[in-house]
Amino acid sequence: KIMPNWSSIAVSGFSYQPSGMNAWQSMAMALASGFAYIEAAADRGIPINDVARQITFFIGCGVDFLEGIAKFRAARRLWATTLRDRFGVTDNKGLQFRIYGYTLTTDYTAQQPLVNIIRGTIQGMACVLGGVQALNISPYDEALGIPTTEAQTMSIRAQQVIAEETSIPKVVDPFGGSYLIEYLTDEMESRMNGFMDEIKQLGDGDSFLKGLHTGME
């Protein structure tokens, strides 16, 4: 209440996909970690609505354009419905799935690094079309080493073009209603739910926190 605009919990799901998980597994791990914070707060008697408002997510996005859009859409829906139906969250801000999207450099190549500008832009557009609130497009030369000033500037310009020279950010859910995107979103949500059930079963069948503590992360 002293710092109402500060989000104290940032859940990182960025590293799972580069470590070998696929898109829906990595998102499910991030969601399970977020729900584990909710569980821990509930166990301590902390008001759930207050905790839910404080959680943000740091999520990577690969170059598979349609998959990326569907992944974020599915996660937003799954986060909101689980908080509402399982944990009883009623605060609208608490139900929001707030994401800082970061493009994955594991899709970049050291050969012909300028092509990574295209890859990063596609990744960034998938993030925005999927509904992220903040975005970073990785510089094109990260496959070679520490990014140069030129590459960092190009990364910023790509984000500015998406934000200021297209109408993409002006629409809440541009792909909503698309048969393929809706199908992929439903499929992603189903797979994420199944994977989170596996995580809970690793614990006592009811707790995300105990499942994560088995060392799955």
C-alpha positions as CSV (number, residue, x, y, z in Angstrom):
1,K,0.0,0.0,0.0
2,I,3.0,2.3,0.5
3,M,4.2,1.6,-3.1
4,P,1.0,0.7,-4.9
5,N,2.5,0.7,-8.4
6,W,5.4,-1.6,-7.6
7,S,5.0,-5.3,-8.6
8,S,7.0,-7.3,-6.0
9,I,6.9,-10.7,-7.6
10,A,8.4,-11.4,-11.1
11,V,8.1,-15.0,-12.2
12,S,10.7,-15.9,-14.8
13,G,9.7,-18.5,-17.4
14,F,12.3,-17.4,-19.9
15,S,15.0,-20.1,-19.4
16,Y,12.8,-23.2,-19.7
17,Q,12.4,-23.2,-23.5
18,P,16.1,-22.6,-24.3
19,S,16.8,-25.4,-21.8
20,G,14.9,-27.9,-23.9
21,M,11.2,-27.5,-23.1
22,N,8.7,-26.7,-25.8
23,A,6.5,-23.7,-25.8
24,W,3.6,-25.0,-23.8
25,Q,5.7,-26.8,-21.3
26,S,7.8,-23.7,-20.6
27,M,4.6,-21.6,-20.1
28,A,3.1,-24.2,-17.9
29,M,6.2,-24.2,-15.6
30,A,5.9,-20.4,-15.4
31,L,2.2,-20.5,-14.6
32,A,2.8,-23.3,-12.0
33,S,5.4,-21.1,-10.3
34,G,3.0,-18.2,-10.3
35,F,0.3,-20.3,-8.7
36,A,2.8,-21.6,-6.2
37,Y,3.2,-18.0,-4.9
38,I,-0.6,-17.7,-4.6
39,E,-0.6,-21.0,-2.6
40,A,2.2,-19.9,-0.3
41,A,0.4,-16.6,0.4
42,A,-2.9,-18.3,1.1
43,D,-1.2,-20.6,3.6
44,R,0.1,-17.6,5.4
45,G,-3.3,-15.9,5.5
46,I,-2.3,-13.1,3.1
47,P,-5.2,-11.7,1.1
48,I,-5.1,-13.5,-2.3
49,N,-6.4,-10.5,-4.2
50,D,-3.5,-8.4,-3.0
51,V,-0.9,-11.0,-4.0
52,A,-2.4,-11.6,-7.4
53,R,-2.0,-7.9,-8.3
54,Q,1.7,-8.1,-7.5
55,I,2.7,-10.9,-9.9
56,T,4.2,-10.3,-13.3
57,F,5.8,-12.8,-15.7
58,F,9.1,-12.8,-17.8
59,I,8.4,-15.0,-20.8
60,G,10.4,-15.9,-23.9
61,C,9.0,-16.2,-27.4
62,G,10.4,-18.3,-30.2
63,V,10.2,-17.7,-34.0
64,D,7.2,-20.0,-34.5
65,F,4.8,-17.0,-35.1
66,L,1.4,-18.7,-34.7
67,E,2.6,-20.9,-31.8
68,G,3.8,-17.8,-30.0
69,I,0.5,-15.9,-30.4
70,A,-1.5,-18.9,-29.2
71,K,0.8,-19.5,-26.2
72,F,0.3,-16.1,-24.8
73,R,-3.4,-16.1,-25.4
74,A,-3.8,-19.5,-23.8
75,A,-1.7,-18.5,-20.8
76,R,-3.7,-15.3,-20.2
77,R,-7.0,-17.3,-20.2
78,L,-5.6,-20.1,-18.0
79,W,-4.2,-17.6,-15.5
80,A,-7.4,-15.7,-15.1
81,T,-9.8,-18.7,-15.0
82,T,-7.6,-20.6,-12.5
83,L,-7.2,-17.6,-10.2
84,R,-11.0,-17.0,-10.3
85,D,-12.3,-20.6,-10.0
86,R,-9.7,-22.3,-7.8
87,F,-8.3,-19.5,-5.7
88,G,-11.3,-17.1,-5.6
89,V,-9.6,-14.0,-6.9
90,T,-12.2,-11.3,-7.6
91,D,-10.0,-8.3,-8.3
92,N,-9.9,-7.5,-12.0
93,K,-6.3,-6.4,-11.9
94,G,-5.3,-9.5,-10.1
95,L,-6.8,-11.6,-12.9
96,Q,-4.6,-9.9,-15.5
97,F,-1.7,-11.9,-16.8
98,R,1.0,-9.3,-17.0
99,I,3.9,-10.3,-19.3
100,Y,7.3,-8.9,-20.2
101,G,8.0,-10.7,-23.5
102,Y,11.7,-11.4,-24.4
103,T,12.6,-12.9,-27.8
104,L,14.7,-16.1,-27.7
105,T,18.2,-15.9,-29.0
106,T,18.3,-19.7,-29.3
107,D,16.6,-19.1,-32.6
108,Y,19.4,-16.8,-33.7
109,T,22.3,-18.0,-35.8
110,A,25.9,-16.8,-35.9
111,Q,26.0,-17.3,-39.6
112,Q,24.5,-14.3,-41.5
113,P,23.6,-12.5,-38.2
114,L,21.7,-9.7,-40.0
115,V,19.0,-12.3,-40.7
116,N,18.4,-12.4,-37.0
117,I,16.8,-8.9,-37.4
118,I,14.0,-10.6,-39.3
119,R,13.7,-13.4,-36.7
120,G,13.6,-11.0,-33.8
121,T,10.9,-8.8,-35.5
122,I,8.7,-11.9,-36.1
123,Q,9.2,-13.0,-32.5
124,G,8.4,-9.5,-31.3
125,M,5.2,-9.3,-33.4
126,A,4.1,-12.7,-32.0
127,C,4.5,-11.3,-28.4
128,V,2.5,-8.2,-29.2
129,L,-0.3,-10.0,-31.0
130,G,-0.4,-12.5,-28.1
131,G,-1.1,-9.6,-25.7
132,V,2.2,-8.9,-23.8
133,Q,2.4,-5.5,-22.0
134,A,6.1,-5.0,-22.3
135,L,8.6,-6.3,-24.9
136,N,12.3,-6.7,-25.6
137,I,13.6,-7.8,-29.0
138,S,17.1,-9.3,-28.6
139,P,19.9,-7.6,-30.7
140,Y,20.8,-9.5,-33.8
141,D,24.4,-10.2,-32.9
142,E,23.8,-11.9,-29.5
143,A,24.6,-15.2,-31.2
144,L,28.2,-13.8,-31.6
145,G,28.8,-12.2,-28.2
146,I,27.9,-9.1,-26.2
147,P,25.6,-6.9,-28.4
148,T,27.1,-3.9,-30.2
149,T,25.6,-0.4,-29.9
150,E,24.5,-0.7,-33.5
151,A,22.6,-4.0,-32.9
152,Q,21.0,-2.6,-29.7
153,T,19.8,0.4,-31.6
154,M,18.4,-1.8,-34.3
155,S,16.5,-3.8,-31.7
156,I,15.0,-0.6,-30.3
157,R,14.0,0.6,-33.8
158,A,12.2,-2.7,-34.5
159,Q,10.2,-2.3,-31.3
160,Q,9.4,1.3,-32.2
161,V,8.2,0.4,-35.7
162,I,5.8,-2.2,-34.2
163,A,4.6,0.2,-31.5
164,E,4.4,3.4,-33.5
165,E,4.1,2.6,-37.2
166,T,1.6,-0.2,-37.2
167,S,-1.9,-0.5,-35.8
168,I,-1.1,-3.8,-34.1
169,P,-0.9,-2.4,-30.5
170,K,-4.2,-0.6,-30.9
171,V,-6.2,-3.8,-31.0
172,V,-6.7,-5.9,-27.9
173,D,-6.8,-9.3,-29.6
174,P,-6.2,-8.9,-33.3
175,F,-6.3,-12.7,-34.1
176,G,-9.4,-13.4,-31.9
177,G,-11.9,-15.4,-33.9
178,S,-9.4,-16.9,-36.3
179,Y,-10.1,-20.6,-36.7
180,L,-6.5,-21.6,-36.6
181,I,-5.5,-19.3,-33.7
182,E,-8.5,-20.3,-31.6
183,Y,-7.7,-24.0,-32.2
184,L,-4.1,-23.5,-31.3
185,T,-5.0,-21.5,-28.2
186,D,-7.4,-24.3,-27.0
187,E,-4.8,-26.9,-27.7
188,M,-2.1,-24.9,-25.9
189,E,-4.4,-24.4,-22.9
190,S,-5.2,-28.1,-22.7
191,R,-1.6,-29.1,-22.9
192,M,-0.6,-26.6,-20.3
193,N,-3.3,-27.8,-17.9
194,G,-2.1,-31.4,-18.4
195,F,1.5,-30.5,-17.7
196,M,0.6,-28.6,-14.6
197,D,-1.4,-31.6,-13.4
198,E,1.8,-33.6,-13.7
199,I,3.6,-31.0,-11.6
200,K,1.0,-31.3,-8.9
201,Q,1.2,-35.1,-8.9
202,L,4.9,-34.9,-8.3
203,G,4.0,-33.3,-4.9
204,D,0.9,-34.4,-3.1
205,G,-1.5,-34.1,-5.9
206,D,-2.8,-30.8,-4.8
207,S,0.1,-28.4,-4.5
208,F,2.1,-26.7,-7.2
209,L,4.6,-25.6,-4.7
210,K,5.4,-29.2,-3.5
211,G,5.6,-30.4,-7.1
212,L,8.1,-27.7,-8.0
213,H,10.1,-28.5,-4.9
214,T,10.8,-32.0,-6.1
215,G,13.4,-30.5,-8.4
216,M,11.5,-30.4,-11.6
217,E,12.7,-26.8,-12.3
